[in-house]
Amino acid sequence: DTPMAGFAMEAAMFGKPAIVGSDAADIFAARYEAWCLPPGICVHPDTVEDTIEALVRDPEKRWRAGRTAQDFVQSEWSLDAVA
Protein backbone atom coordinates (compact mmCIF):
# COMPACT_ATOMS: atom_id res chain seq x y z
CA ASP A 1 0.00 0.00 0.00
CA THR A 2 2.42 2.63 -1.22
CA PRO A 3 1.70 5.19 -3.93
CA MET A 4 4.68 3.99 -5.98
CA ALA A 5 5.26 0.35 -5.17
CA GLY A 6 8.45 -1.42 -6.24
CA PHE A 7 7.00 -2.68 -9.51
CA ALA A 8 5.75 0.84 -10.30
CA MET A 9 9.22 2.24 -9.69
CA GLU A 10 10.71 -0.34 -12.06
CA ALA A 11 8.14 0.56 -14.73
CA ALA A 12 8.89 4.26 -14.19
CA MET A 13 12.58 3.65 -14.90
CA PHE A 14 11.50 2.72 -18.44
CA GLY A 15 8.97 5.56 -18.75
CA LYS A 16 5.98 3.26 -18.44
CA PRO A 17 3.00 4.12 -16.27
CA ALA A 18 1.90 1.63 -13.63
CA ILE A 19 -1.37 1.51 -11.79
CA VAL A 20 -1.20 0.73 -8.09
CA GLY A 21 -4.41 -0.52 -6.54
CA SER A 22 -4.46 0.42 -2.88
CA ASP A 23 -7.10 0.61 -0.19
CA ALA A 24 -5.12 3.60 1.07
CA ALA A 25 -5.46 5.58 -2.19
CA ASP A 26 -8.27 7.70 -0.76
CA ILE A 27 -6.22 8.41 2.37
CA PHE A 28 -3.22 9.49 0.29
CA ALA A 29 -5.40 11.83 -1.75
CA ALA A 30 -7.11 13.32 1.31
CA ARG A 31 -4.17 13.69 3.70
CA TYR A 32 -1.18 14.52 1.54
CA GLU A 33 -0.40 17.32 -0.85
CA ALA A 34 0.34 16.09 -4.37
CA TRP A 35 3.89 17.46 -4.25
CA CYS A 36 4.90 15.20 -1.35
CA LEU A 37 3.84 11.94 -3.03
CA PRO A 38 5.72 10.23 -5.82
CA PRO A 39 3.93 10.75 -9.13
CA GLY A 40 2.02 7.70 -10.10
CA ILE A 41 -1.39 6.29 -10.57
CA CYS A 42 -2.58 5.07 -7.20
CA VAL A 43 -6.28 4.26 -7.13
CA HIS A 44 -8.71 2.26 -5.05
CA PRO A 45 -8.79 -1.38 -6.17
CA ASP A 46 -12.41 -0.99 -7.27
CA THR A 47 -11.36 1.53 -9.93
CA VAL A 48 -8.28 -0.23 -11.35
CA GLU A 49 -10.15 -1.59 -14.37
CA ASP A 50 -11.65 1.80 -15.24
CA THR A 51 -8.25 3.43 -14.82
CA ILE A 52 -6.64 0.91 -17.18
CA GLU A 53 -9.35 1.55 -19.77
CA ALA A 54 -8.86 5.32 -19.46
CA LEU A 55 -5.11 4.97 -20.11
CA VAL A 56 -5.67 2.65 -23.05
CA ARG A 57 -7.99 5.22 -24.63
CA ASP A 58 -5.72 8.22 -24.02
CA PRO A 59 -2.16 7.69 -25.32
CA GLU A 60 -1.14 11.25 -24.40
CA LYS A 61 -2.19 10.77 -20.78
CA ARG A 62 -0.44 7.38 -20.73
CA TRP A 63 2.78 8.87 -22.13
CA ARG A 64 2.64 11.84 -19.74
CA ALA A 65 2.11 9.57 -16.72
CA GLY A 66 5.07 7.41 -17.70
CA ARG A 67 7.31 10.38 -18.41
CA THR A 68 6.44 12.15 -15.15
CA ALA A 69 7.18 8.99 -13.17
CA GLN A 70 10.45 8.48 -15.07
CA ASP A 71 11.60 12.03 -14.42
CA PHE A 72 10.83 11.56 -10.73
CA VAL A 73 12.74 8.32 -10.22
CA GLN A 74 15.71 9.63 -12.21
CA SER A 75 15.95 12.84 -10.22
CA GLU A 76 14.69 11.90 -6.74
CA TRP A 77 15.33 8.18 -6.37
CA SER A 78 18.56 7.85 -8.35
CA LEU A 79 21.62 6.45 -6.60
CA ASP A 80 23.17 9.92 -6.38
CA ALA A 81 20.00 11.57 -5.05
CA VAL A 82 19.48 8.90 -2.40
CA ALA A 83 23.14 8.95 -1.35
SULQUIDA-V465554 format. One line per field, one symbol per residue. ss: DSSP state (~ for helix, > for strand, _ for the rest). phi: phi as a letter, one per 20 degrees, with the letter a starting at -180 (. if undefined). psi: psi as a letter, one per 30 degrees, with the letter a starting at -180 (. if undefined). A space follows every 10 residues. Layout:
ss->???
phi->???
psi->???
//
This chain:
ss->_____~~~~~ ~~~_____>> >___~~~~~~ ~__~~~____ >>>_~~~~~~ ~~~~~~~_~~ ~~~~~~~~~~ ~~~~~~__~~ ~~_
phi->.cfcfgffff ffgdmdfcdd ebfegffgfe dcfgfedffa ddcfgfdgff fffffffcff ffffffffff gfffeddfgf fff
psi->ikeileeeee eefggkkkkk jkfgeeeeee fkkefgkkka jjlkffgeee eeeeeefiee eeeeeeeeee eeeeeeglee ee.
//
